[in-house]
Amino acid sequence: MKHIFSLFALFIGLSASAQSWVPQTSISTFDLFSVHFTDVNNGWVCGLTGTIEHTNDGGQNWALQTSTTTENLRSIFFANSNNGWCVGDNGKILHTSNAGTTWAAQTSGTTNQLRSVFFISATQGWAAGAAGTILTTMNGGTTWTPQTSNISQFIFSIHFEDANNGWASGSSSPTPLGFILHTSNGGVTWSAQTPASTQNLYAINFVSSTIGWASGANGAIMNTINGGTTWTAQTSAATHAWRGLAFPSTLNGWAVGDSGSVMNTINGGLTWTVQPTFIISWMRGVFFVDNFAGWTVGDNGTILRYSSPGAIEEHQTTTAVSTYPNPSAGNFSFNVNLTTAQTLHVTLTDVLGKTVYSQQIFAQPGEHCLNAEIPYACTDGIYMLKVEGEEFNGSGRVIINH
């Protein structure tokens, strides 16, 4: 059976030497819990005592918006440049239809604390929080309807990849016991998945209906390549609690947590590296609009922006190998577009860096579909694919699932 892999250019992986997090000046000194941007300029943060701030210049300047509440606001999400929602304590839900110029309360029907909100359009969304609470709306929040989660524990994070497939993660107290829930019908029914750790899970993030990550206490970080049917532990760069998680692409991801901790992966979590922030505040939320623009927020009004002046130029000529279908059970092909005749070195390595496949291919100028065969002895998992030539440099991730 032949599996075709298409090659397309995009910006990936940022070199550690060029990475930096730059403090921005928040208007508030209250703890901030969540951040969301609709583009590289327009973004919002929320936090204690009804704090909402907005920027229209990428965070160079922040301005307070009138939230009309003093409740602690835990999560903020915008479906587009105008329509946004904010949720928090005592079942508080706020909505704006004008980018936050005005915010108006919506009726949640609960007094439970809400910790996470997610929308897939300007009309359809979900909110989740304490006591297993999950709410959904099909009309932008005009009405919110409870869903049955079948749990009574605290849900910290909820994420939907489309109208049907969603996940929620959380924890029980006082005994740490993290959990992950999944729905394949928009939340009509939710079922438990088996996480790769018993630690409390504070964040969950997916880049497709099959590939996602969850993070939590004591350095817990895990990945799935089959929609959560199985979760596999990844090696964290530190044992901090990872409270926020963002993957702007399949390979490039970020986790933020206690004591100013930030870690990054450029290979889908095969390896994680701690990034310096030079702060000690607990970081609680993180958001990236792409691989090069991101923000994280935390205690005492802390806002940091990610900048990488050297990395953008460095990786503009790097292409990423994208797989289809994904996962693969065996042989694959990949497309290359060459400007000169050259020898391509194709290698496949496992999570330990061991080469399991190697091939040299000479190709003339032009567009080619090249074939490779993955050894059947390769165990199921994630492998790094590299295609390197004199004037071509490509890399990507191959998922094997026999």
N, C-alpha and C positions, 0 to 999 in steps of 0.2 A: 504494500500500500504506500502510495507516494503522498507526502505532505508538502505543500508549496509554501515557501516563505517569501514574502515580498519585502523589498528593501526600499525604505524611503528616508529622505533627509530630514533631520530635526536636530535641535540643540539638546544635548544630553550632558550628564556628568560634569561637575564642576571640580576643578583641582583644588585640593585642600590649601595649597599655598596661596591661592587667590581669593579664598573665601573670607568674608568678614561680616560681622553683625555690628550695625551702627545704631547707637541710641538716638531716639527721637524725643521731642519735647511734648509730653502729654499735658493737657490742660488740668487734668485731675490727678490727685495723688491717691485716690481710692484704688483698691485692687481691681484689675481688669481680668476678665475670664475668657473673652472670645473676640475674634477678629475676622472680618470678611471683606474682600475686595472684589469689585466687578471688573476692574481693569487695573493697570499699573498706577493710575492716579487716584481713583475714587474708592475709598474704603471707610469702614466703620469699626469701632470697638465698643464693648459694653462691659459694665462691672457693677460694683457695689452702689447702693443707694440710688439706683435709677440712672447711673452714668451712661450716656451715649455720646461718643465723639465721632466726628467726621473729618475726612481730609479730601481735598480735590487736587492735591499735588504730590501724591505718593507718600505723604506723611511728613513733608517738610513743615507743614503747618496743620495743626489740629484745632477744631472748634467744637464746643459743646453744642449738643442739640437738646431740645426740650422733650424729655421722655414722658412727662406728665405723671411720673410715679417715683416713689422712693424705695420701692422693692428692689432687692438685689437682682440684677439681670445677668443670666448665666450663659446665654448663647445667642448669637445673631447670625442671620442668613439672608442674603439677597438673591432673588430669582432673576432679577435683571437690574438695570441701572436705577429704577424707580421703586420697585416693589420689594420691601424687606420686612422681616419679622424678628422680634426679640422676645425671648422667654425667660422666666425667672421664678422667684419665690412666690408661694401662695397662689400658684397656678396662673401667674401673670403672663399674658400674651399681648404684645404691642404690634401694630402694623403701620407701615407708611406706604403711600402710593406716590410720593413726591421726593424720594431720596432722603427722607428724614427731615424735611422742612417742617412737617408736622407728623406726630405719632399719635395713634388712637388705640385705646384698649379694645381687645376682642374678648368674647366670653368663652373661657376654656371649659367651664363646667367642673373644675376641680380646684381644690386648695393645696394639692400636693406641689412640692417644688418641681419645676421643670428645668432640666439641665441641658437639653439638646433640641435643636430644631433643624429641619432639613426640607427643602423644596426641590422638586424636579421641574416645576413650571410656576407661572404666576398664580395658578389656581390649586395645584395639588401638592400637599406637604404633610409632614408629620412632626410631632413634638413628643418628647419622652422625659421621664424623670422618676421621682420617688414612688415607692410602693408598686413598681411594675407598670406605672402609668404610660400608656401610649395613646396619643390622640391623632386623628387624621382629619384633613379637610379637603374637599373637592371644589371649593368656591373661594379660595384665597383667605379663608379664615372667618368668613361671615358666619359659618357654623363649624364647630369642632365636634367630632364624634369619637367616643372612646373605643379602643380595640382591646381584644382579650389577649394579654401576654402570657397568661397562665403562670405568672410569677408574682411575688410580693417584694422582690429585692429592688435595689436602686439601679436604675438605668442611667448611665453617664453619657452615652453617645449613641446616636442613631444615624444611619447612612443608607441612602437609596441610590441604586445605579440606574434604575428606570422605574416605570410605574408599577412593576411587579416585584422586583428583587430588592430586598432590603435586609439590613442587619442591625442589631442593637447589642451593646456590650455594657457590662456593669459589675456589681459586686454585692455581696451580702455582708451584714455586720451583726455581731462583732467578729465572727469567724470569717477570715478572708476566703472567698470562694468565687472566683471570677466566672462569668458566664457569657455566652454568645447566643443570641436568638437570630433566626432567619425566617423570612417569609418569601414565598414565590408567587403570592397573589395580592400584593399591595397591602398586606397586613390583615386580611380577612382571617387568616390563621398564622400563628407564630409557633415555631418549633425550636427546641434546644439543639445546639451543636456542641461538640466536644472540643473545648480550647486546649492548647498545648501547655497550659499552666493553670494552677489553681489560684494564682494571684488575682487581686482585683483588677479589672480591665477598664481603663478610663477613656480610651479612644479607639475608634474603628474607622477604617478608610479603605475604599475600594477604587480601583481604576477601571474595572470591567465587571461583568457579571460573574467572573470566575476568580479574578486575582485581587487579593486584598490583604490588609495587615491589621493587627490589633496590638495595643500596648497597655502597660499598666504598672503595678507596684513592683518594687525590687528588681527593676530592669527588665521586666517581662516584655518581650517583643516576639510576635509570631506571624506567620504568613500562610495563606492558602492559595492554591492554584486551581481549585475545583469548586469554588463558591462556598467553601466552608465545610464540605463533606469531611475533609481532614484538615487539621491545622498543624503546622510544624514550627517548633521553636527555632528562633534565630538567635545568634550570639550577640547580646547587647554590648555596647561599648562602655557601659557603666551600670551600677546597680541602683541608680536613682529611680524614682517613680516617674514614668513617662506619661504625662497628662494630656499632651496634645500630639497629633499625628497628621502629616500632610504628605501626599504623594502627587506632585504635579505631573509625573509620568511614571511609566512602569518601572524604570530603573532608578529614578531619582526621588528620594524620600527623606523626610525630616521628622524627628521626634523631639519634643521639648518637655522639661520637667523641673524637678526641685533644684534649688541652689544654682539657678541660672544655667542649668544643663541643656545642651543642644547636641544632638548627634545626627549624622548624615550618612546616607548610603548612595552610591552611584551605580550599584549593581543589583538593585532589587532586594537588598537586605542580606546578600551573601556575606557581606562585611559591613560593619557600622563603625564610624569614626567620630569621636567627640570633637566638637568645634568650639573654639574659645569665644566667650561672650564677655568675660571680665566683669560679671555682675553676680550677685548672690540671691537675687529675688527668685521666688518660685515662678516658673513660666507655666502658663495654664492653657494658652491657645496658640495655634499657628495656622497660617494660611499662605499658600503660594498661588499666584496667577499663572506662572510658568516656571521653568527651571531656574530663572534668573531674578525673579522678583518675589520676595516673600516677607512676611512680618510675623513677629511673635509678641505676645503680651503677657503681663504677669502682675505680681504684687506691687503695691505702691505706685501705680500708674505707669509701670515700666512698658515701653514700646521699643522694640528693636526692628530695624529693617535690614534685610539681607542684601548685600551688594557684592558684585564680583567683577570689577572692571577688567581684570586680565583674562578671566575664564571665558567670557563671551567670545572674544576674538580667537582664543585658543581652540574652542570647540565648534566654531562655525563651519569648519570643513569636515567634521566628524559626522558620519551617518550612523543611524541606528537600524539594526536588523529587526524587523517586526515579523512575527510568525502568524501564519494562517494555514490551517486551523490551529488553535492553541488550546490545549496541549497537543503534542505530537506523539505518535506511537512508533515512529521509525524514520525512514528516509525523508529528506527534505531538499528543497531547491531554494536558491536565493538569486535575486536579480542584482546585477551591477551595471553601472553606466560609466565606461572608461573613456578618457580623452586620449590616452596613449596605450600602446601595447605594453603589458607588464605581467610579472609573475605575482599571483596572489597566494598568500599563505593563509590557509583556513585552519583554525584550531578551535577545539571545544574543550573546556575545562570544567571540572566539578567544583563544589563549594570549598574544597581544600586546596584548589589551585592545581590539581593533577590533570594533565592532558589526557583525555580519553579518545581523542580523534585528531588527526593532523593530515593535511593534504596540501599539495602545491598544484596550482592551476595556472597555466599560461593563457592569457586572453588578449585578443586584438582590440583595438579601439571600437567603441560602440556599446550597445546595450546587449547584455547576455543573461540567459537563465542558466545557472550553473547548479550541478547536482552534487550532493554529498550523502553519505550513508552513516547513520548513527549506529554504533555497535549495539546489538541487542542486549549485550551483557550490562549495559548502562542501567543502573537502578533508576526508579522513578525519582524525579526531583528537578531542580533548576540548574541549568548549565549556561556558562558564558561562551558566546560565539564571537570570535574575532576574525575579521577579514582584512588583511593588511597587504598593501602593495607599495610600489615606489611613489605613486600619486593617489593612492586610495586608502582610506582608513575607516573601517566600519566595525561596529560592535553591537551586540544585542544579547537577548536572553532566550534560551531554548528550554521549553518545559517538556520533559519526558513523562509520559503517562501511558504505560503499556496496557 
